[in-house]
Each structure stands twice: as C-alpha cells, then as structure tokens.
Amino acid sequence: MKYLVTGAAGFLGANLCQRLLNDGHQVIGLDNYHSGSQANIVALKKHPQFSFIEHDIIKPYDIPCDVLCNLACPASPPHYQKDPIYTLKISVIGTLHALENAERYKALVLHTSTSEIYGDPLVHPQPESYLGNVNLVGPRACYDEGKRAAETLCADYTRLGKVDARLVRIFNTYGPCMRDDDGRVVTNFIKQALAGKALTVYGAGQQTRSFCYVDDLIEGFIRVLALPENVGPINLGNPHEFTMLELAAEVQRLVGSKLPLQFEPMPIDDPMQRQPNISKAKKYLHGWEPKVQLAEGLEKTIAFFRAQK
C-alpha cells in the first residue's frame, strides 16, 4: 500500500515511516522541517520504497495515496508557543488539507490528536468520553484548541461520509528521533544529565505523567488502521503514572548523575496529572497495551542521544 505521512521528519513521523517501510509498504514523507529534523530523514531516504517531499501543509497539496497519516504539528510547548498563530494554522488548515487530499483519493486517514485536548483534567484517569478542562485563552491554547478543532474536522468529514478518519489521542511518548531541544521533560532531563548539569524540576516535582515508549505507540497506530470500522477517538499511552521526581531519579541512575535537583516555578496551565484510560484501546486493538518498561525505554533513548554527540 502507498502511505502518505505528514510530519515525516518529526519524532513520531520518522518512527512511523520506518515501521511502515519495515512492513513492506511504499511511504511518501511530507514535511517542511518546521519542528522536524533533517537528520531523521537521512536513513529513510536510503530505502527504495521511501520518497520525500518538502512542503508546508498549510498550503494545499495533491498526492495520491491509499492511507494518509496526519502527524504534522509541533508538539512541545517551546515549539508550539514560539509561533502560536502558525501552530493553530498547522492544526486546523493542515488537517483540512489532509482530509481534502484523502477525500480526493478515497484514502483512509489516521489523525494524531493529543492528550492535551483534555487540558488540566478534572477526571482521572481520562477516558475518551471526558470533554476536557482547557483554558481557551492561555499560552497553550494554540495547540490544545487547534487539536480540538482538528478532531472536529475529522469527525465531520467522517460523519458526512467524505473520508474514514481514525482519531488517536497520544499521551506522553518518548524515544529515539526526539530533538534534544524540544523542551519536554524526558529530553530535558536526559540532555541535562548527559551534560553534567542539574536536572530542572518544576514546582515540587509531584505532578505526574505516563510515559509510553515510541515503539508501543506506533504499534497502536498500526492496529487502529487495521480496524474493520471507525470506533471514534482512542487513547494511546501508558496508564502507569510517574512523578517528575521519580522520572528524574531514574534518569540520574541510568546516566550516573548525582547532582542535586534544581527547582523552578510551575509553568502556566501545566497539568498536575495526565494519565490515559486505555480500556477502549484494550477492547478494540486486540489487547494493545504498552510493553516497554520505563527503565528499558529510557536506556534506549539515552543511547540515541549519546550517539548524536
């Protein structure tokens, strides 16, 4: 089959492209390197079944495909807050162009949404039925609300019979091909530890996240696409919570850092808890759940960043 992957030079895009190539598919990658990395494309370009088009998805495109995986969007706060208006355009206009292209070629769509659509949740853990607690005018709203509007577009295109757009809501994911400057906690801790610096913890470090290794997440994508019918949004992530202090301690142990932690004030609208309810994924995706434990995933991620040096 011919797959079109927008955001192919990004962390998740590059990992998805590699998995699809490994599975024997033809893959077209689309990216403008806004937050992706050209380094992530180097190995992919050596594969005979991969081709790459440099393009900004807020501009229309016409590319034949059987499946369109819409992953293009900066996902870390420093990147999406740097140009919030452009971020909103990527989420909304970029998704509209993906849906238009998919309708033109009767392609199946996988749209990657985010746990950020739940905001700072008042329900814990978050099921797909939870409607969220989002600050519409806060500094994170360009991403949160952009992703919510993109889900609406996908749902309406599906409801109207224009395309079959599958929605996955991604919770914190980490692994090789992440940028070391993406500003998310796993990369921040690894980068600081490898540089011999103190790890920066915000607040008291008691806020929690659930960390899913990228290979497990990509397996979830593949299973969602293989479903015989659209079952609506599906949470993909690790249901096991860790505090920031626990994550910091694990990174320090694996790197061998013994420096004291550096504590800073909490960022605006930073959620205190984020944990997926994955009962729907288990039900429909043949018992899917994350397999890679945190220590194993962190070891692989640390090895990737060491290799980059």
KEBA-167682 format. One line per 2 residues: number of its first residue (from 1); for each residue z, y, x of N, C-alpha, C, O. Coordinates in steps of 0.1 Angstrom, whole numbers, plus 5000, padded with zeros to 4 digits. Layout:
<sites>
NUM	Z Y X Z Y X Z Y X Z Y X; ...
</sites>
This chain:
<sites>
1	5000 4988 5008 5000 5000 5000 5000 5012 5009 5004 5012 5020; 4995 5023 5003 4995 5036 5010 5006 5045 5005 5007 5049 4994
3	5015 5048 5015 5027 5057 5012 5025 5071 5018 5020 5072 5029; 5028 5081 5010 5029 5095 5015 5044 5099 5015 5051 5098 5005
5	5048 5103 5027 5062 5106 5029 5063 5121 5033 5059 5125 5044; 5068 5129 5024 5070 5143 5028 5084 5144 5035 5093 5137 5032
7	5085 5154 5045 5097 5154 5053 5097 5143 5063 5108 5139 5067; 5085 5138 5067 5085 5127 5076 5091 5129 5090 5095 5119 5096
9	5092 5141 5094 5097 5144 5108 5113 5146 5107 5119 5148 5117; 5118 5145 5095 5133 5146 5094 5140 5134 5097 5134 5123 5099
11	5153 5134 5096 5162 5123 5099 5158 5111 5090 5155 5100 5095; 5159 5113 5077 5156 5102 5067 5142 5099 5067 5138 5087 5066
13	5133 5109 5068 5119 5107 5067 5114 5098 5078 5106 5089 5076; 5118 5100 5090 5114 5092 5102 5119 5078 5101 5111 5069 5104
15	5131 5076 5096 5136 5063 5094 5129 5055 5083 5127 5043 5084; 5126 5062 5072 5118 5056 5061 5104 5052 5066 5099 5041 5063
17	5098 5061 5073 5084 5058 5078 5084 5046 5087 5075 5037 5085; 5094 5045 5096 5095 5033 5104 5097 5020 5096 5091 5010 5100
19	5105 5021 5086 5108 5009 5078 5095 5005 5071 5092 4993 5070; 5088 5014 5065 5076 5011 5058 5065 5005 5067 5058 4996 5063
21	5064 5011 5079 5054 5005 5089 5058 4991 5093 5050 4982 5094; 5071 4989 5094 5076 4975 5098 5073 4965 5087 5071 4953 5089
23	5072 4970 5074 5070 4962 5063 5055 4960 5060 5051 4953 5051; 5046 4966 5069 5032 4964 5068 5024 4974 5060 5012 4971 5057
25	5030 4985 5056 5023 4995 5048 5016 5005 5057 5019 5007 5068; 5006 5012 5050 5000 5024 5056 5008 5036 5052 5012 5038 5041
27	5011 5045 5062 5020 5056 5059 5013 5069 5064 5008 5070 5075; 5014 5079 5055 5009 5093 5059 5022 5101 5059 5029 5102 5048
29	5025 5108 5070 5036 5116 5071 5032 5131 5069 5022 5135 5074; 5040 5138 5062 5038 5153 5059 5050 5161 5063 5061 5158 5058
31	5048 5171 5071 5060 5179 5075 5054 5192 5082 5043 5192 5087; 5063 5202 5082 5059 5215 5089 5069 5218 5100 5069 5229 5105
33	5078 5208 5102 5089 5209 5113 5099 5221 5110 5105 5226 5119; 5100 5224 5097 5110 5235 5094 5124 5231 5098 5131 5238 5105
35	5128 5218 5095 5141 5213 5099 5139 5199 5106 5149 5194 5111; 5127 5194 5105 5125 5181 5112 5122 5183 5126 5121 5195 5131
37	5120 5172 5133 5118 5173 5148 5105 5166 5152 5103 5155 5147; 5097 5172 5160 5085 5166 5165 5088 5153 5173 5080 5144 5173
39	5100 5152 5179 5104 5141 5187 5105 5128 5178 5103 5117 5182; 5108 5130 5165 5109 5119 5155 5096 5113 5152 5095 5102 5147
41	5085 5120 5155 5071 5116 5151 5064 5109 5163 5055 5102 5161; 5070 5111 5175 5063 5106 5187 5060 5091 5186 5049 5086 5188
43	5071 5083 5184 5069 5069 5183 5060 5065 5171 5053 5055 5172; 5062 5072 5160 5055 5068 5148 5040 5070 5150 5032 5062 5145
45	5036 5080 5157 5021 5083 5159 5014 5072 5168 5002 5071 5168; 5022 5064 5174 5016 5053 5182 5013 5041 5174 5006 5032 5178
47	5017 5041 5161 5015 5030 5152 5001 5032 5146 4998 5043 5140; 4992 5022 5146 4979 5023 5140 4979 5026 5125 4969 5031 5120
49	4989 5023 5118 4990 5024 5103 4996 5038 5099 4998 5041 5087; 4999 5046 5109 5006 5059 5106 4996 5071 5110 4990 5071 5120
51	4996 5080 5101 4989 5093 5103 4998 5104 5099 5007 5103 5091; 4996 5116 5105 5005 5127 5103 4997 5140 5099 4986 5143 5105
53	5002 5147 5089 4995 5160 5086 5006 5171 5086 5016 5170 5080; 5004 5181 5094 5013 5192 5094 5010 5202 5083 4999 5207 5082
55	5020 5203 5074 5017 5211 5061 5030 5215 5055 5040 5208 5056; 5030 5227 5050 5042 5233 5043 5041 5229 5028 5031 5233 5021
57	5050 5221 5023 5049 5216 5009 5050 5227 4998 5048 5223 4986; 5054 5239 5001 5054 5249 4991 5040 5254 4988 5037 5261 4978
59	5030 5249 4996 5016 5251 4993 5011 5237 4987 5014 5227 4992; 5002 5238 4978 4996 5226 4972 4989 5217 4982 4984 5222 4992
61	4988 5204 4979 4981 5195 4987 4974 5184 4979 4979 5182 4967; 4964 5178 4984 4957 5168 4977 4955 5156 4986 4946 5155 4994
63	4964 5146 4985 4964 5135 4995 4965 5122 4987 4975 5119 4980; 4955 5113 4987 4955 5100 4980 4967 5092 4985 4969 5091 4997
65	4974 5085 4975 4985 5076 4979 4988 5067 4967 4985 5070 4955; 4995 5056 4970 5000 5047 4959 5014 5050 4956 5019 5049 4944
67	5022 5055 4966 5036 5058 4964 5039 5071 4972 5034 5073 4983; 5046 5080 4965 5049 5093 4972 5064 5094 4973 5071 5094 4963
69	5069 5095 4985 5084 5096 4988 5087 5110 4991 5083 5115 5002; 5093 5118 4983 5096 5132 4985 5109 5134 4991 5119 5135 4984
71	5109 5136 5004 5122 5138 5012 5123 5152 5018 5133 5155 5024; 5113 5160 5017 5112 5172 5024 5122 5183 5019 5121 5187 5007
73	5132 5186 5027 5142 5197 5024 5152 5197 5034 5157 5187 5038; 5156 5209 5040 5167 5209 5049 5180 5205 5042 5182 5209 5030
75	5188 5197 5048 5199 5191 5041 5213 5195 5047 5223 5192 5040; 5213 5202 5058 5226 5206 5063 5229 5220 5061 5219 5228 5061
77	5241 5224 5058 5244 5238 5054 5239 5249 5063 5233 5259 5059; 5240 5247 5077 5234 5258 5086 5219 5260 5084 5214 5271 5085
79	5212 5249 5081 5198 5249 5080 5193 5255 5066 5185 5263 5065; 5200 5250 5056 5195 5255 5043 5200 5268 5039 5195 5275 5031
81	5211 5273 5045 5217 5286 5043 5210 5297 5052 5210 5309 5049; 5203 5292 5062 5196 5302 5071 5185 5310 5063 5183 5322 5066
83	5178 5303 5054 5168 5309 5046 5169 5304 5032 5161 5295 5028; 5179 5309 5024 5182 5302 5011 5171 5303 5001 5169 5294 4993
85	5163 5314 5002 5152 5315 4992 5141 5305 4995 5136 5299 4986; 5138 5303 5008 5128 5293 5012 5133 5279 5008 5126 5270 5004
87	5146 5277 5010 5152 5264 5006 5150 5261 4992 5146 5250 4988; 5153 5271 4983 5151 5269 4969 5136 5266 4966 5133 5258 4957
89	5127 5273 4973 5113 5270 4971 5109 5256 4975 5101 5250 4968; 5114 5251 4986 5111 5238 4990 5116 5228 4979 5108 5219 4976
91	5128 5230 4974 5133 5220 4964 5125 5221 4951 5122 5210 4946; 5122 5232 4946 5116 5233 4933 5100 5233 4934 5094 5224 4928
93	5095 5242 4941 5080 5243 4942 5075 5231 4950 5064 5225 4946; 5082 5227 4961 5078 5215 4968 5078 5202 4960 5069 5194 4961
95	5088 5201 4951 5088 5189 4943 5077 5190 4932 5072 5180 4928; 5075 5202 4927 5064 5203 4917 5051 5199 4923 5043 5192 4917
97	5048 5203 4935 5035 5199 4942 5035 5184 4944 5024 5178 4943; 5046 5178 4948 5047 5163 4949 5043 5156 4936 5036 5147 4936
99	5049 5161 4925 5047 5155 4912 5032 5157 4908 5026 5148 4902; 5026 5169 4911 5012 5171 4907 5003 5162 4915 4993 5156 4910
101	5006 5160 4928 4998 5151 4936 4999 5137 4932 4989 5129 4931; 5012 5133 4928 5014 5119 4923 5007 5117 4910 5001 5106 4908
103	5007 5126 4901 5000 5125 4888 4985 5123 4890 4979 5115 4884; 4980 5131 4900 4965 5131 4903 4961 5116 4907 4950 5112 4903
105	4969 5110 4914 4966 5096 4919 4973 5085 4913 4973 5073 4918; 4981 5088 4902 4988 5078 4895 4998 5070 4904 4999 5058 4904
107	5004 5078 4913 5013 5072 4923 5028 5072 4918 5032 5080 4910; 5035 5061 4922 5049 5060 4920 5056 5070 4929 5052 5073 4940
109	5067 5077 4923 5074 5087 4931 5088 5082 4934 5095 5078 4925; 5093 5084 4946 5107 5084 4949 5111 5098 4953 5106 5103 4963
111	5121 5104 4946 5126 5117 4949 5140 5116 4954 5148 5110 4947; 5142 5121 4966 5156 5121 4971 5164 5133 4967 5161 5144 4972
113	5173 5131 4958 5183 5141 4955 5195 5140 4963 5194 5134 4974; 5206 5145 4959 5218 5146 4968 5231 5146 4960 5231 5149 4948
115	5241 5141 4966 5255 5142 4960 5259 5156 4958 5269 5159 4951; 5252 5166 4965 5256 5180 4963 5254 5185 4949 5259 5195 4945
117	5246 5178 4941 5244 5182 4927 5257 5180 4919 5258 5186 4908; 5267 5173 4925 5280 5172 4918 5289 5183 4922 5300 5185 4916
119	5285 5191 4932 5294 5202 4936 5307 5198 4942 5308 5188 4949; 5318 5206 4939 5331 5202 4943 5337 5194 4931 5342 5200 4921
121	5336 5181 4931 5337 5173 4918 5351 5173 4913 5361 5173 4920; 5352 5173 4900 5365 5172 4892 5367 5158 4888 5377 5154 4882
123	5357 5149 4890 5357 5135 4886 5356 5127 4899 5347 5130 4907; 5364 5117 4901 5364 5110 4914 5366 5095 4912 5376 5092 4905
125	5358 5086 4918 5345 5089 4924 5335 5093 4914 5337 5093 4902; 5323 5098 4919 5313 5104 4910 5303 5094 4905 5296 5088 4913
127	5303 5091 4891 5292 5083 4886 5280 5092 4883 5281 5104 4883; 5269 5085 4880 5256 5093 4877 5257 5101 4865 5250 5111 4863
129	5267 5097 4856 5268 5104 4843 5276 5118 4845 5276 5126 4836; 5282 5120 4856 5290 5132 4858 5281 5144 4860 5271 5143 4869
131	5283 5155 4853 5273 5166 4853 5276 5176 4864 5268 5185 4866; 5288 5175 4871 5290 5183 4883 5299 5196 4880 5301 5200 4869
133	5303 5202 4892 5311 5214 4892 5305 5222 4903 5311 5223 4914; 5294 5230 4900 5287 5237 4910 5288 5252 4909 5287 5257 4897
135	5291 5259 4920 5291 5274 4920 5276 5279 4920 5270 5277 4931; 5271 5284 4909 5257 5288 4909 5254 5300 4918 5242 5302 4921
137	5263 5308 4922 5261 5319 4930 5267 5319 4944 5268 5329 4950; 5272 5307 4948 5278 5306 4961 5268 5304 4972 5256 5302 4969
139	5272 5303 4984 5263 5302 4996 5256 5289 4997 5246 5287 5004; 5261 5279 4989 5255 5265 4990 5245 5263 4978 5239 5253 4977
141	5245 5273 4969 5238 5271 4956 5223 5270 4958 5216 5263 4950; 5217 5276 4968 5203 5274 4971 5199 5260 4972 5188 5256 4967
143	5207 5252 4978 5205 5237 4979 5209 5230 4967 5202 5222 4962; 5222 5232 4963 5227 5225 4951 5219 5227 4939 5215 5217 4932
145	5216 5239 4935 5209 5242 4923 5194 5239 4925 5187 5235 4915; 5189 5240 4937 5175 5236 4939 5173 5222 4937 5163 5218 4931
147	5182 5213 4942 5181 5199 4940 5183 5195 4925 5177 5186 4920; 5192 5203 4918 5194 5200 4904 5181 5203 4896 5177 5196 4887
149	5175 5214 4899 5162 5218 4892 5151 5208 4896 5143 5205 4887; 5151 5203 4908 5141 5193 4912 5143 5180 4904 5133 5174 4900
151	5155 5176 4901 5158 5165 4893 5152 5167 4878 5147 5158 4872; 5154 5179 4873 5149 5182 4860 5134 5181 4859 5129 5175 4850
153	5127 5186 4870 5112 5184 4870 5108 5170 4870 5099 5166 4863; 5115 5162 4878 5112 5147 4879 5114 5141 4866 5106 5132 4861
155	5126 5144 4859 5129 5138 4847 5119 5142 4836 5115 5133 4828; 5115 5154 4836 5105 5159 4826 5091 5153 4828 5085 5149 4818
157	5087 5152 4840 5074 5145 4843 5074 5131 4839 5064 5125 4834; 5086 5124 4841 5087 5110 4837 5088 5109 4822 5081 5100 4816
159	5095 5118 4815 5097 5118 4801 5083 5120 4794 5081 5114 4783; 5075 5128 4800 5062 5132 4794 5051 5121 4797 5040 5123 4793
161	5055 5111 4805 5045 5101 4809 5035 5105 4819 5025 5098 4821; 5038 5116 4827 5029 5120 4837 5030 5112 4850 5020 5108 4856
163	5042 5109 4854 5045 5100 4865 5057 5092 4863 5065 5095 4854; 5059 5082 4871 5072 5075 4872 5079 5080 4884 5076 5075 4895
165	5089 5089 4882 5096 5095 4893 5110 5089 4894 5119 5091 4885; 5113 5081 4904 5126 5075 4906 5135 5085 4913 5131 5091 4923
167	5148 5086 4909 5157 5096 4915 5168 5088 4922 5175 5080 4916; 5171 5092 4935 5182 5086 4942 5191 5098 4947 5186 5108 4952
169	5204 5097 4945 5213 5108 4949 5220 5103 4961 5228 5093 4961; 5217 5109 4972 5222 5105 4986 5235 5111 4989 5237 5123 4988
171	5245 5102 4993 5258 5107 4998 5257 5107 5013 5247 5102 5019; 5267 5112 5019 5267 5114 5034 5261 5102 5042 5266 5091 5041
173	5251 5105 5049 5244 5095 5057 5243 5099 5071 5241 5111 5074; 5243 5090 5080 5242 5093 5095 5234 5082 5102 5232 5071 5096
175	5230 5085 5114 5223 5075 5122 5213 5081 5132 5213 5094 5133; 5206 5073 5139 5195 5078 5148 5185 5087 5141 5183 5086 5129
177	5180 5097 5149 5170 5107 5145 5176 5119 5138 5169 5128 5134; 5189 5120 5138 5196 5132 5133 5194 5143 5144 5194 5139 5156
179	5194 5155 5140 5194 5166 5150 5208 5169 5154 5217 5169 5146; 5210 5171 5167 5224 5174 5172 5229 5187 5168 5241 5190 5170
181	5220 5196 5162 5224 5209 5158 5224 5210 5143 5223 5222 5138; 5224 5199 5136 5223 5200 5121 5235 5205 5114 5235 5209 5102
183	5246 5206 5121 5258 5212 5116 5267 5203 5107 5277 5208 5101; 5262 5190 5105 5271 5181 5097 5281 5175 5106 5280 5174 5118
185	5292 5170 5099 5304 5166 5106 5301 5155 5117 5307 5155 5127; 5294 5145 5113 5292 5134 5123 5285 5139 5136 5289 5136 5147
187	5274 5146 5134 5267 5151 5146 5276 5162 5153 5276 5162 5166; 5283 5170 5146 5292 5180 5153 5302 5172 5161 5304 5176 5173
189	5309 5162 5156 5319 5155 5164 5313 5148 5176 5318 5149 5187; 5302 5141 5174 5295 5134 5185 5291 5143 5196 5293 5141 5208
191	5284 5154 5192 5279 5164 5201 5291 5170 5209 5290 5171 5222; 5302 5174 5203 5313 5179 5210 5320 5169 5219 5323 5173 5230
193	5321 5157 5214 5328 5147 5222 5320 5144 5235 5326 5142 5246; 5307 5142 5233 5298 5139 5245 5298 5151 5255 5296 5148 5267
195	5300 5163 5250 5300 5174 5259 5314 5177 5265 5316 5187 5272; 5324 5169 5262 5337 5170 5267 5344 5182 5261 5353 5188 5267
197	5341 5185 5248 5348 5196 5241 5357 5191 5230 5356 5179 5226; 5366 5199 5226 5375 5196 5215 5367 5195 5202 5358 5203 5200
199	5371 5185 5193 5364 5184 5181 5369 5194 5171 5381 5196 5169; 5360 5201 5164 5364 5211 5154 5366 5205 5140 5357 5199 5135
201	5378 5207 5135 5382 5202 5122 5385 5214 5113 5392 5223 5117; 5379 5214 5101 5381 5225 5091 5393 5222 5082 5394 5211 5077
203	5401 5232 5079 5412 5230 5071 5422 5222 5078 5424 5222 5090; 5429 5213 5070 5439 5204 5076 5433 5190 5080 5439 5181 5085
205	5420 5189 5077 5413 5177 5080 5415 5166 5070 5412 5154 5073; 5420 5169 5058 5423 5159 5048 5412 5157 5038 5412 5148 5030
207	5402 5166 5039 5390 5164 5030 5383 5151 5033 5383 5147 5045; 5378 5144 5024 5372 5131 5026 5357 5131 5023 5352 5139 5016
209	5351 5122 5030 5336 5119 5029 5334 5104 5030 5343 5097 5035; 5323 5099 5024 5320 5085 5026 5307 5084 5034 5297 5090 5030
211	5307 5077 5045 5296 5077 5054 5288 5064 5053 5293 5053 5056; 5275 5066 5050 5266 5055 5049 5256 5055 5061 5250 5065 5064
213	5255 5043 5068 5246 5042 5079 5231 5042 5073 5229 5036 5063; 5222 5048 5081 5209 5051 5075 5201 5038 5072 5194 5039 5062
215	5203 5028 5079 5195 5015 5075 5199 5010 5062 5191 5005 5054; 5212 5011 5058 5216 5007 5045 5210 5016 5034 5206 5011 5023
217	5210 5029 5037 5204 5038 5027 5189 5035 5025 5185 5035 5013; 5182 5033 5036 5167 5031 5034 5165 5018 5027 5155 5017 5019
219	5173 5008 5029 5172 4996 5021 5174 4999 5006 5167 4993 4997; 5183 5008 5003 5184 5012 4989 5171 5019 4983 5168 5016 4972
221	5165 5027 4991 5152 5033 4987 5142 5022 4984 5136 5023 4973; 5141 5012 4992 5131 5002 4990 5134 4994 4977 5124 4991 4970
223	5146 4992 4975 5150 4984 4963 5147 4993 4950 5143 4987 4940; 5150 5006 4951 5147 5014 4939 5132 5014 4936 5128 5014 4924
225	5124 5015 4946 5109 5015 4944 5105 5001 4938 5094 5001 4931; 5112 4991 4941 5108 4978 4937 5112 4974 4923 5108 4964 4917
227	5120 4983 4917 5125 4981 4903 5113 4980 4893 5104 4988 4895; 5114 4971 4884 5102 4970 4874 5101 4982 4865 5091 4984 4859
229	5112 4990 4863 5112 5001 4855 5122 5012 4860 5130 5009 4868; 5120 5024 4855 5128 5035 4859 5142 5035 4852 5142 5034 4840
231	5153 5034 4859 5166 5033 4853 5174 5046 4854 5186 5046 4852; 5167 5057 4858 5174 5070 4859 5180 5072 4873 5178 5063 4882
233	5188 5083 4875 5194 5085 4888 5203 5074 4893 5210 5068 4885; 5202 5071 4906 5211 5061 4912 5218 5067 4924 5211 5072 4933
235	5231 5066 4924 5238 5070 4936 5236 5060 4947 5237 5048 4945; 5234 5065 4960 5233 5056 4971 5242 5062 4982 5240 5073 4987
237	5252 5054 4986 5261 5059 4996 5272 5048 4998 5272 5038 4992; 5282 5052 5006 5293 5042 5009 5305 5046 5001 5309 5058 5002
239	5310 5037 4993 5322 5041 4985 5335 5041 4992 5345 5045 4986; 5335 5038 5005 5348 5038 5013 5350 5052 5019 5342 5057 5026
241	5361 5059 5015 5364 5072 5020 5371 5073 5033 5378 5064 5037; 5368 5083 5041 5375 5086 5053 5378 5101 5053 5370 5109 5050
243	5390 5104 5058 5393 5118 5060 5387 5123 5073 5382 5115 5081; 5385 5136 5074 5379 5141 5086 5388 5138 5099 5382 5136 5110
245	5401 5137 5097 5409 5133 5108 5407 5119 5112 5407 5116 5124; 5404 5110 5103 5401 5096 5106 5388 5095 5113 5386 5087 5123
247	5378 5102 5108 5365 5102 5115 5366 5108 5129 5360 5102 5138; 5373 5119 5131 5375 5124 5144 5381 5114 5154 5377 5113 5165
249	5391 5107 5149 5398 5097 5157 5389 5086 5161 5389 5082 5173; 5380 5082 5152 5371 5071 5155 5360 5075 5166 5357 5068 5175
251	5355 5088 5164 5345 5093 5174 5352 5094 5188 5346 5091 5198; 5364 5100 5188 5371 5101 5201 5373 5088 5207 5372 5086 5219
253	5377 5078 5199 5379 5064 5205 5366 5059 5211 5367 5053 5222; 5355 5060 5204 5343 5054 5209 5337 5062 5221 5331 5055 5230
255	5339 5075 5222 5334 5083 5233 5344 5083 5245 5340 5084 5256; 5357 5081 5241 5367 5082 5252 5373 5095 5254 5378 5099 5264
257	5372 5104 5243 5377 5117 5244 5392 5118 5240 5396 5111 5230; 5400 5125 5247 5414 5126 5244 5419 5140 5242 5431 5143 5242
259	5409 5150 5241 5413 5164 5239 5419 5166 5225 5416 5159 5216; 5428 5176 5224 5434 5179 5211 5423 5185 5202 5414 5191 5206
261	5425 5183 5189 5415 5188 5179 5417 5203 5178 5428 5209 5180; 5406 5210 5174 5406 5224 5172 5404 5227 5157 5394 5223 5151
263	5414 5233 5151 5414 5235 5136 5409 5249 5133 5413 5259 5139; 5400 5250 5122 5394 5262 5118 5395 5263 5103 5397 5253 5096
265	5394 5275 5097 5395 5277 5082 5384 5269 5075 5373 5267 5081; 5386 5265 5063 5377 5258 5055 5365 5267 5051 5367 5278 5047
267	5352 5262 5052 5341 5270 5047 5341 5271 5032 5348 5264 5025; 5334 5282 5027 5334 5284 5013 5327 5273 5005 5316 5268 5009
269	5333 5269 4994 5327 5258 4985 5326 5245 4991 5318 5236 4986; 5333 5242 5003 5332 5229 5009 5340 5219 5001 5352 5222 4999
271	5334 5209 4995 5341 5200 4986 5353 5193 4994 5352 5189 5005; 5364 5190 4986 5375 5183 4992 5373 5168 4992 5378 5161 5000
273	5366 5163 4982 5363 5149 4980 5349 5147 4977 5343 5154 4969; 5343 5136 4982 5330 5132 4979 5329 5117 4981 5329 5112 4992
275	5327 5110 4970 5327 5095 4971 5318 5090 4959 5321 5094 4948; 5308 5082 4962 5300 5077 4951 5306 5065 4944 5312 5056 4949
277	5303 5065 4931 5305 5053 4923 5291 5046 4924 5281 5051 4919; 5291 5034 4930 5278 5027 4932 5277 5015 4923 5269 5006 4926
279	5284 5015 4912 5283 5003 4903 5269 5002 4897 5264 4990 4895; 5262 5013 4895 5249 5012 4889 5239 5006 4900 5230 4998 4896
281	5241 5010 4912 5232 5005 4923 5235 4990 4924 5225 4982 4926; 5247 4986 4924 5250 4971 4925 5244 4964 4913 5239 4953 4915
283	5244 4970 4901 5239 4963 4890 5223 4961 4890 5218 4950 4887; 5216 4972 4894 5202 4972 4893 5195 4968 4906 5183 4963 4906
285	5201 4970 4918 5195 4968 4930 5199 4955 4937 5201 4954 4949; 5201 4944 4929 5204 4931 4934 5216 4931 4943 5217 4925 4954
287	5227 4938 4938 5239 4938 4945 5240 4947 4958 5248 4945 4966; 5230 4956 4959 5230 4965 4970 5243 4972 4973 5250 4976 4963
289	5248 4972 4985 5259 4980 4989 5258 4981 5005 5252 4973 5011; 5264 4991 5010 5263 4993 5025 5269 4981 5032 5280 4976 5028
291	5263 4977 5043 5267 4966 5051 5273 4970 5065 5282 4964 5070; 5268 4981 5070 5272 4986 5084 5285 4993 5083 5286 5003 5076
293	5295 4988 5090 5308 4994 5091 5307 5007 5099 5298 5009 5108; 5317 5016 5097 5317 5029 5103 5316 5028 5119 5308 5035 5125
295	5325 5020 5125 5325 5019 5139 5312 5015 5145 5307 5020 5155; 5305 5005 5138 5292 5000 5143 5282 5010 5142 5274 5012 5151
297	5281 5017 5130 5272 5028 5128 5273 5039 5138 5264 5045 5143; 5286 5043 5140 5289 5054 5150 5284 5050 5164 5279 5059 5171
299	5287 5038 5168 5283 5033 5181 5268 5035 5183 5263 5040 5193; 5260 5031 5173 5245 5032 5174 5241 5047 5174 5232 5050 5181
301	5248 5055 5166 5244 5069 5166 5248 5076 5179 5240 5084 5184; 5259 5073 5185 5263 5078 5197 5253 5074 5208 5250 5082 5217
303	5249 5061 5208 5239 5056 5218 5226 5064 5217 5220 5067 5227; 5222 5067 5205 5210 5075 5203 5211 5089 5209 5202 5093 5216
305	5223 5096 5207 5224 5109 5213 5226 5109 5228 5222 5118 5235; 5232 5098 5233 5233 5097 5247 5219 5095 5253 5216 5101 5264
307	5211 5088 5247 5197 5085 5251 5189 5098 5251 5180 5100 5260; 5192 5107 5242 5185 5120 5241 5188 5129 5253 5180 5138 5257
309	5199 5127 5259 5203 5135 5271 5196 5131 5284 5198 5137 5294
</sites>
